[in-house]
Amino acid sequence: MLEPFFIGQSAIGPGESRVIQMPLGSFPSGALVEVPIHVSRSADPGPIVLLMAGLHGDEINGVEILRRVLESGLNVPNIGSTITIPLLNAFGFIHSTRDAVQSKDVNRSFPGSANGSMASRMAHLINRSILPLIDVGIDLHTGGASRYNYPQIRAELNRWNNLELAKAFAAPFSIQAPLRPGSLRQAAKQLKKSILVYEGGESQRFDETSISEGYQGIHRFLSYLGMANNPPAQQKNLHFLKSMSWIRSPMSGLFQSFVEAGQWIHKKQTLGVVTDIHGMTRQLIVAKKEGFIIGLNCNPVVHLGDALINLGTEE
Ligand SMILES: [Zn+2]
C-alpha cells in the first residue's frame, strides 16, 4: 500500500494530482514569492521523477517545454509520480536575468539555507523538500550570455545508470560533464540521486528545435521508466561525447561564424573569423581537432578570450 509523501506541509496521496505553492519569502513590495510545484501521482508504485525549469530565470525554453508537458498531461504518470516545477526562479524570469536577487546564481548556491539569500533559499527548497523524494530528475537549461547550445544532455555518464537514462532521453548529443561546486547536480549526487541536465537553445529566446527535442526527450524518458505511452521515435544518429571545450577569441572585435551548431568539423577546418572594426585586421579561427559544435556564441561583439565555439569530442 502506497503512503502519502509530503512537500512542505502538503501531503499528496497515491492517485492524487495537485499544485502546491511553496513559499520563499516576499519581495520588498510585500508580494509573496512562491514556487509552484505540480505533483501528479499514480495509484500504482513506480519511480518519482523531477522535471524542473527556470532555475536560471531567463532560460525560457525549459519553461515552455514544461508548459507543454503540463498542457498535454504528460506529467500524469501510468505508474509512480512526477514532480514538475515549470519555473523555479521567478525573480530572474520577470527581470530577464539568469540569477536571483543580488546577482546570485542558484546553481552555485546548493545545498542552500532556509535563512539565506533568495538564491540560497531556492536551492534549499529543492535540496530539502524535493531531492530526498525523487529517484531521478531532469533540469532544463539553455546556453547563457547569447550562447546557443545544440540540444544535449549533460551528466556524469560514467556513473550509476546515467548512460542508460541519457539513451532513453535520446537528445542529439549526450556529453560527459564534470560537476560544478554548489550546483544542483552536485547536491543531488550527495544524496545519490541522478540529475540529467538538458541544454537547448539560448537564454531569452524561444528555439522550436530545442523546445521540441526537450519535450520529446522527456516523453521518451518517462516511457522508458514505464510512466508514459507511445514514445516519439528517436533520431538514428545519437552522439555520446566524452568532453567539451571552448575555442576562444584570439582578439577583441567582431566574430563571424562559418559553421553551425550541431555540425561535425574536421581538424584544420576554418570555423570563423574575428575582425577589427576598421577593416585592417582579421584572424581566422582554425580547428585544432575534430569534433561536433555543441555550442556557439551568437553575439558578434567579442573580447579577447571570449568563448566562441564549444567543441564536443568523442575522446
Ligand atoms: Zn542554465
Boltz pocket constraint, residues with backbone or C-beta under 6 A from the ligand:
constraints:
  - pocket:
      binder: B
      contacts: [[A, 56], [A, 59], [A, 140], [A, 141], [A, 142], [A, 144]]
      max_distance: 6.0
